[in-house]
Amino acid sequence: NAGVTQTPKFQVLKTGQSMTLQCAQDMNHEYMSWYRQDPGMGLRLIHYSVGAGITDQGEVPNGYNVSRSTTEDFPLRLLSAAPSQTSVYFCASSRPGEGTDTQYFGPGTRLTVL
Amino acid sequence: AQKITQTQPGMFVQEKEAVTLDCTYDTSDPSYGLFWYKQPSSGEMIFLIYQGSYDQQNATEGRYSLNFQKARKSANLVISASQLGDSAMYFCAMREGSGGSEKLVFGKGTKLTVNP
């Protein structure tokens, strides 16, 4: 199993550009989430999904869109990038009922918006 | 109000000694889960240990144990016999509800440095 994969690892955008951060998991997990990590902060939840076709907002959803058309993939879209979205983005997945419901994290995408 | 508080921005420990990283939480939900993650300088998030609110015993995973004091709403991580590779950021996190909710709330983290 590759686990949770994220692409790209690094990205530089100009203000106003759009892009999609990719996340995929091969563990057949129902739940997937996107977090952002800013310097000196813990991770904050952006959006999450409890299954294909179902998404909901987290703590900091503004400026981001998500969709979940398959169990495996959960892309995060930045519609019009802003410097405030400079951050490290983590995707995570889990399956309820696996004891700890542990979330498995991807390696992260470091995004810089100029 | 912060739901997860980690009051130690940085901690230092000598190799082979034990260290305790503090975490307090705030919730009114009787069902919740508490997690500790390690983030080395390479950046990935590594799951260490989990404690459920109804678990009767403190969780242990190898050199990691969780000192769960429910009445005090604390969930401190204890690392025994510290190793140089334990140097990293450590995050405490909480999930409210009994699974089916994947909203993890994280603390700001503690940077642990293990000295030789």
Interface residues (C-beta under 8 A of the other chain):
Chain A: Y31 S33 Y35 G40 M41 G42 L43 R44 L45 Y48 V50 G58 E59 V88 F90 A92 S94 P96 G97 G99 T100 D101 T102 Q103 Y104 F105 P107 G108 R110
Chain B: I4 G33 F35 Y37 G43 E44 M45 F47 Y50 G52 F91 A93 R95 G99 G100 E102 K103 L104 V105 F106 G107 K108 G109
